[in-house]
Amino acid sequence: MKTPNVIFNGVGSYIPTNIVDNTDFLNHSFLQENGEPFDVPNEVIIKKFEKITGIKQRRYADNDQLNSDLGFRAAEKALENSSIDKEELDYIIYAHNFGDIEHETNRIDNMPSLAAKVKNKLQIKNPDVVCYDLLFGCPGWVQGVIQAYQMIRSGFCRNIMVIGGETLSRCVDPHDRDSMIFSDGAGATIVSASYDDDRKGILGFANRTDANEELDYLAMGPSYNTDLPKDARYIKMKGRKIYEYALDEVAAGIQVALKRSGIFLENIKKVLIHQANEKMDAAILRKLGQLYNIPLSAEEMMPMTIQEYGNNSVATVPVMLDRLLRGDLDNHSVKEHDDIVLASVGAGMHINAIVYRI
């Protein structure tokens, strides 16, 4: 049997409507790791934060919305612009980190799986549509696509839905400056087999895990406010360590994916990198160009959504992909036969990259 191409047969995303501006943090009580307040006003903290990250605003889910609700909305849109019926899916893979968290709680709910919840919301009756969740840090959606690619290339599957969704606003320490980075959202794709003669779709990929000293660069920890319950856990980051790690290793991971795909960097039209930090992503692109001694322009090659959406973890890449393919990103567009890169980095520490031909 002919080995199929593996393509995105439908894309969709859902971004909550609640806009939270940087100015909304002016009255926050930000604390240092030792629990002491900073000796500068919040206005200064926020101004420096925006300069470094590029984030001006972010989106938070409605109080009655769960992560799986956001994923369901994105999944509906992906199915709407695909060529398949929902009952033709073989798998639903839901990439996330914290499951469903109710508003004003810190309790993670992973049972039943978010993928199964989406299947239920979509009212899929076919029992052969198998559902599972994927915990892989922020690179989870990219990793889910890689798994879908491997399953389809094996010949046992034809259509797999991969969702990336998160409500990070509910697992951040409100007393930590880093809480301003995170946001909520979801993106979904239908990954399908295609038997066209032209080579297209996923051309190659790379992934890796570094879990020695890198293990706790992103981890859960107690609030900086010692008056809060000791058993509550929130996202904690070693920002400088992550920046240095990502700068070196993401570019190297993209290089491996390019080599495996047989595509030259000169052919790449767009590089979609996980939206964690505007300056970090621009530095990664420069590092990639240095590996090939080719100057790369972030303005021309690297779409950004972090300024208005913040970092919604596993949703950042599929949301950006959806907007790119719909022509909804200012000054960025792609056409048939263009080659692009999708790459991410996050807790684990994990890195992955995909080379894709439109």
Helices and strands as residue ranges (DSSP letters): E 5-14, E 18-21, G 22-25, H 42-53, E 57-60, H 67-80, G 86-88, E 91-96, H 114-121, E 130-135, H 140-153, E 159-167, G 168-170, G 177-180, E 184-194, E 201-209, G 213-216, E 218-221, E 234-237, H 239-261, G 265-267, E 268-273, H 278-292, H 298-301, H 306-309, G 313-315, H 316-325, E 339-346, E 350-357
